[in-house]
């Protein structure tokens, strides 16, 4: 049971890291903290403008992009660094606007 919990924790950590690094690549950084900061800033700005769909679309596209890259068998190193989330964030923001 312990191994299952540890494996689940590692998968969740990897998903959150990949998600936040996708956002941080927009700022040309490869840092989890800056990605979470940019996600938070996008959320605050979109709700202040009265268009929360900007945050929704960017988050959904950023979450789906690494999944599709994994399905197309791109290298795991590129996926984990957030390279595939960069364009997804920008595309999601553009679709939300």
matplotlib code that plots the C-alpha trace (Angstrom):
import matplotlib.pyplot as plt

x = [0.0, 2.9, 4.4, 1.1, 0.8, 4.4, 3.9, 0.7, 2.4, 5.3, 2.8, 0.9, 4.1, 5.3, 1.9, 2.0, 5.6, 5.0, 1.9, 3.7, 6.8, 4.6, 3.5, 7.0, 8.3, 6.2, 8.5, 11.5, 12.3, 12.4, 11.2, 8.2, 7.7, 7.7, 5.2, 2.8, 3.3, 2.4, -0.7, -1.8, -1.2, -3.2, -6.0, -6.1, -5.9, -8.6, -11.0, -10.4, -11.1, -14.3, -13.2, -12.5, -12.6, -9.0, -7.8, -10.0, -8.8, -5.2, -5.3, -7.1, -4.8, -1.7, -2.9, -3.8, -0.7, 1.8, -0.8, -0.9, 2.9, 3.1, 0.6, 2.7, 5.7, 7.8, 10.8, 10.0, 12.7, 11.0, 7.6, 8.8, 10.6, 7.4, 8.4, 5.0, 3.1, 4.5, 2.5, -0.6, -0.6, -0.4, -3.1, -5.4, -5.1, -5.8, -8.8, -10.1, -9.9]
y = [0.0, 2.4, 1.9, 2.7, 6.0, 6.9, 6.2, 8.2, 11.1, 11.1, 11.1, 14.0, 15.9, 15.3, 16.6, 19.7, 20.4, 19.9, 22.1, 25.0, 24.7, 25.2, 28.5, 29.5, 28.9, 31.9, 34.0, 32.1, 30.5, 26.8, 27.2, 25.8, 28.8, 31.3, 29.1, 29.0, 32.8, 33.4, 31.1, 33.0, 36.4, 35.1, 34.1, 37.4, 39.5, 37.4, 37.7, 41.4, 41.9, 40.0, 37.2, 34.1, 31.9, 33.2, 31.3, 28.2, 27.9, 28.4, 25.9, 23.3, 23.7, 23.6, 20.4, 18.7, 19.6, 17.4, 14.6, 14.8, 15.1, 11.9, 10.2, 11.2, 9.8, 12.9, 12.7, 12.8, 15.3, 17.9, 17.2, 17.4, 20.7, 22.3, 22.9, 21.6, 23.8, 27.1, 27.4, 25.9, 28.6, 31.3, 29.6, 29.2, 32.9, 33.9, 31.6, 33.0, 36.6]
z = [0.0, 0.8, -2.7, -4.3, -2.3, -3.2, -6.8, -6.9, -5.1, -7.7, -10.6, -9.1, -8.5, -12.1, -13.5, -11.4, -12.2, -16.0, -15.8, -14.0, -16.1, -19.2, -17.8, -16.8, -20.3, -21.4, -19.2, -20.7, -17.4, -16.4, -12.9, -11.1, -8.8, -11.6, -13.5, -10.5, -10.1, -13.8, -13.4, -10.4, -12.2, -15.2, -12.9, -11.1, -14.3, -16.1, -13.2, -12.8, -16.5, -16.2, -18.5, -16.4, -19.5, -20.2, -17.2, -17.9, -21.5, -20.8, -17.9, -20.0, -23.0, -20.7, -19.1, -22.4, -24.3, -22.4, -22.6, -26.4, -26.6, -24.6, -26.9, -29.9, -28.2, -27.9, -25.6, -21.9, -21.1, -23.4, -21.9, -18.3, -19.0, -20.2, -23.8, -25.0, -22.6, -23.9, -27.0, -25.3, -22.7, -25.3, -27.5, -24.5, -23.6, -27.2, -27.4, -24.1, -25.4]

ax = plt.figure().add_subplot(projection="3d")
ax.plot(x, y, z, "-o")
ax.set_aspect("equal")
plt.show()
